[in-house]
């Protein structure tokens, strides 16, 4: 894809408004494709084990560094907050805090 096509495509990319778990705080509006890509990896990582923030971001970085254009740490943080706000992932009460997929009673 040449630069002119990339620029035209990137301007049209659909945005996704992420949520923040802290009431009153607004999170970022980011490209939906980047949101979905990072979220898919975060969910896969957390399906394997509970991880501290540092561990989660390190695993995310190692998984996507060769296939992602952008600040992995920044996108990881923005995207992680969204499923946390939607009660899909949660922080444990342990020290250090760890992140895990929230279990639902069905």
N, C-alpha and C positions, 0 to 999 in steps of 0.2 A: 504494500500500500504506500503510495507516495504521500508527501507531506500535505499537499492540498486535499487529498481524500481523507487523510487522518483528521485534519482540522475540521473539515465539514462534518465528518462523522461524530467527532467528539463534541461539537456544539449542539448536536441533536440528541445526545445521550440522555436518556430518562434519568431523573433525579429521584432519590428516595430520602424522605425525612426521617432520620433516626430519632429515637426517644432517649431520654436520660432518666436514670432511676431516682434521682434526687428531685423531689417536687419543686416546681418553679424554675428548674434549669431546662434550657432548650439545647438539644444536641444539634448536630450538623446535618445539612442536606448534602448527600454525596451521590456519585454515579451509582445507579442501581446495579450495574454489572460488577463493579468493585465491591459493593456491599454484599451481594450474593456470593461472590467468590471467597471473600474473607470469612463470612458467616459460615459457609459450608465447612471450611477448614477448622474454624474454632469449634463448631459443634462436633466434628469428627475427633478432634483432639480431646475434648471434654468427655466424649463417650468412652474413652479409654481409661481415664483416671481424673481424680481431683488434682488441681494444680494451683500453685501460688501465681500471683500476677506475673512475676518474673519468669517462672517456668512456662506459663502459657504463651507469653510473648516470644520467648526463645524458641519454643516448638513451632509456633506459627511462622516465625522468620525462617527457620530452617526448612519448613515445608514449602513455602511459597516464593522464596527469594529469587529463584530462577524464572518464575512465571508471573511476576507481578510488577507493574510499573507504578511506582508511588512509594510513599513513606509507609512501610509495613507497620511500624510501631504506631504511627498516628492512626492509620486506618484500623489497625487491630483494636486500639483503645475505643475509637468511635463506634465500631461495630459491636464490640463486646458489651458496651453499655446498653445497646438497644435490646438484645434478648434478655438482659438483666432487667431492664425496665418493663419488659413484657412477661416477666416471670417464667422465662424458659430456662435461664441459668440463674444460679444464686451463689452468694458468698457463704462460706461456712463460718461458724463462730470460733473456729480454732485460731491459734496464733502460730505462724502467720495465717492470715485469711487465705482460703483456697476457693477456687471456683469449681462448680460442678453443675451438671444438668439437673434441673429440678425434676423430682419425681412427682407424678400425678396419680391420684387415686381414681381409678376408673371403675 
